[in-house]
Amino acid sequence: MGNSNSQTTKHTSISRFYLACQSGDIDIVKQMLTTMKLKEINRIEPNGSTALHAAASNGHFEIVELLLKNGCSTITTNKDEKTAAEECNDERICQLIQSSVAIIDNEEQINDAIPISNWVQIYENINNEDKSVLATKIMKLRLTTYLTNQFKTNGANRLDYIRNLILSVLDKDSHKHSELLSRLQDAKCCESPELLITAYVAESPFFRYINKNRDEVYFMELLIGLVQLQHRSFRGTAFRGISLNRADLDLYLWACHHPNSFIETYNINSASEICEIAKQFAKHYGHMEPDTIMALFIIHFSETCETAISVTDISLCPQEKEVLIMPGTFFQVISVEKSPSDSCLSDMTIIKLQNIPVSRSVLLKTIYELR
């Protein structure tokens, strides 16, 4: 951890980026950050200083905030062996830097290879397209492929497939799921996404099956239903507490340090409207799996999202105010931070996500044209 100037490439002239941070030219800083790699942001200049040192020592709060959001190192020292926080006389900026220490401060530990996961997809977005427009294009293409090529059968046959899938993993002799089994025999019920949601929320054997298997037909029919079903759509802030292994964490760190990129979830994620509930889950899973990292996701939905749904009224634990985040939900990773040791979130990694809206009208038009 930390910086050694001898390990860093020597440069012969002060960079334009450093000068912009030093002078407070926030427009130039914003423009340049869109194409810069982390090692360029953390570059040590010929004067032995970094862009963060320059912005902090000159009192440019907004630029310091931008640099931190883009993953700059907070522990790199200058020629006087001082960090940016130690060099700065502005108390507000010092507090900002100290409270934004990322899990990984050494840029050498973040490489340019895109991490691979079975459950989360990273989109590099090298052309810096509008994220919402690009996410909408991705979902439109997926819907078009599914409805025209991959499943060339009528709607009833697709529903039969789902009905048989759920029945195949349910215990037909169990009274616990008798209501769900009864509804599966009703054709009209099977046409509603409510049944697909209920089958999952019931925490039946189907719940366990679908968490381990990415069944395309189930997820696509659920998506098609949710786009047309708005009363469950969620807007606001949700919290998710889990444990992560190192590879999982690296994925979020990579996305955080590449701000043009964004991610998409591939499975169903359970979250809560109550932060304390999510913290309890993070601690529970962290104790069960001691070699993992306790993580609290703070997930902002600034617009109504059809693929994030409130299920409090049908949940087995309504006090948890559960929000289900479905496959096909897109996010920008805003920050990955280690909580301060003296806070109530001690030893927990805080990952902040911002939902990227997908155009409902475009998806609805695609569905109606192809069904």
C-alpha positions, 0 to 999 in steps of 0.5 A, spaced: 500 500 500 502 507 499 506 510 494 514 510 492 516 515 487 521 511 485 516 506 482 513 511 478 515 513 471 518 520 471 515 525 467 519 531 464 513 536 464 507 538 468 501 535 465 495 539 462 491 535 467 495 537 473 495 545 471 487 544 470 486 541 477 491 547 480 488 553 477 481 550 478 478 549 471 473 544 472 470 544 465 477 542 463 478 537 468 471 534 467 473 533 459 479 530 460 477 525 466 472 521 461 478 519 457 483 518 462 486 511 466 487 511 473 495 511 472 494 518 469 489 521 474 495 519 479 501 521 475 506 524 479 509 530 476 516 533 475 515 537 481 513 531 485 506 532 486 499 529 484 493 532 481 489 531 488 495 535 491 494 541 487 487 541 487 486 540 495 492 545 496 489 550 492 482 549 495 478 547 489 473 542 493 469 540 487 475 538 483 477 534 489 470 531 489 471 529 482 478 526 483 475 522 488 469 519 485 474 517 479 478 513 484 484 517 485 489 515 490 488 518 497 495 516 500 500 517 494 505 522 497 509 528 494 516 530 494 515 532 502 512 525 503 505 528 505 499 526 502 494 531 499 490 531 506 496 532 510 498 538 505 491 541 505 489 547 509 482 547 508 478 543 513 472 541 509 477 538 503 481 534 508 475 531 511 472 529 504 479 526 502 479 522 509 472 520 508 473 517 501 479 512 502 477 507 497 479 499 499 484 499 494 489 506 493 494 503 490 493 504 482 497 498 480 492 493 483 487 495 478 489 493 471 485 495 464 482 488 463 475 487 464 473 483 470 468 477 468 462 475 472 457 470 472 452 475 475 454 482 473 456 484 466 460 490 465 459 495 459 466 498 457 462 504 453 469 506 450 465 511 445 462 514 452 455 514 449 449 516 453 448 510 458 441 511 458 440 510 451 445 505 450 442 501 456 435 501 452 439 499 445 441 493 449 434 491 452 431 492 445 436 488 442 435 482 447 427 483 447 427 483 439 432 477 439 428 473 444 421 474 441 423 473 434 428 468 433 430 464 440 423 462 442 419 462 435 412 459 439 406 462 441 405 466 448 401 460 450 407 455 449 412 460 453 407 460 459 406 452 459 414 452 459 414 456 465 408 453 468 412 446 467 418 449 470 415 451 476 411 445 477 418 441 476 421 444 482 415 444 487 413 439 492 406 437 490 405 434 496 407 440 500 401 444 503 405 450 504 405 451 496 398 449 495 395 456 493 401 457 488 400 450 485 392 452 484 394 458 481 399 455 476 393 451 473 389 457 472 391 460 465 389 467 466 394 467 472 399 464 468 399 470 463 400 475 469 407 477 472 404 477 479 405 469 478 412 469 476 414 474 482 410 470 487 413 464 485 420 467 487 418 471 493 414 464 496 422 462 497 419 455 495 424 450 491 423 454 485 426 460 489 432 456 490 432 453 483 432 460 480 437 463 484 442 458 481 440 457 474 439 463 469 433 461 466 432 465 460 425 464 458 423 465 466 427 472 466 425 474 459 417 473 460 418 476 467 421 482 464 416 483 458 410 483 464 414 488 468 414 493 463 407 493 462 406 492 470 407 499 473 404 499 480 410 495 483 415 499 480 420 502 485 423 509 485 428 511 491 433 508 495 434 501 496 440 498 500 443 491 500 447 487 504 451 481 502 458 478 503 463 479 497 469 475 495 475 478 492 473 477 485 467 480 486 470 486 489 475 487 483 469 488 478 466 494 482 472 497 483 474 496 476 467 499 474 468 505 479 475 507 476 472 507 469 467 512 469 464 511 462 463 504 464 456 501 467 454 494 469 448 490 468 445 485 473 444 478 471 440 475 477 435 477 482 438 481 487 434 482 494 434 489 497 431 493 502 428 500 503 431 500 510 438 501 511 439 497 518 436 491 515 441 491 509 446 492 514 444 486 518 444 481 512 451 484 511 454 482 518 450 475 518 453 473 511 460 476 513 460 471 519 457 465 516 463 466 510 469 469 514 474 470 508 469 474 505 468 482 505 462 485 508 458 489 503 453 494 503 450 497 497 446 503 497 442 503 490 439 510 488 433 510 483 432 517 481 427 515 476 421 510 477 424 503 475 420 497 472 425 492 473 426 494 481 419 492 484 416 493 491 414 486 494 412 488 501 405 486 500 407 479 498 413 478 502 414 472 507 417 478 511 413 484 510 417 488 515 423 488 511 420 492 506 423 488 500 425 491 493 427 485 488 432 488 483 431 484 476 436 482 471 436 487 466 437 493 471 443 497 469 447 501 474 453 506 474 458 504 480 459 511 483 464 509 489 467 503 493 469 506 500 471 502 506 467 505 512 471 509 517 473 504 523 469 509 528 463 509 524 457 504 525 459 501 519 466 499 521 469 494 517 464 494 511 465 496 504 460 501 502 458 501 494 454 506 491 450 505 485 446 509 481 440 506 476 441 508 469 434 508 466 431 504 460 426 507 456 419 504 457 416 507 451 421 504 447 421 497 450 413 497 450 413 499 442 418 493 441 414 488 445 407 490 442 410 490 435 413 483 436 408 479 440 
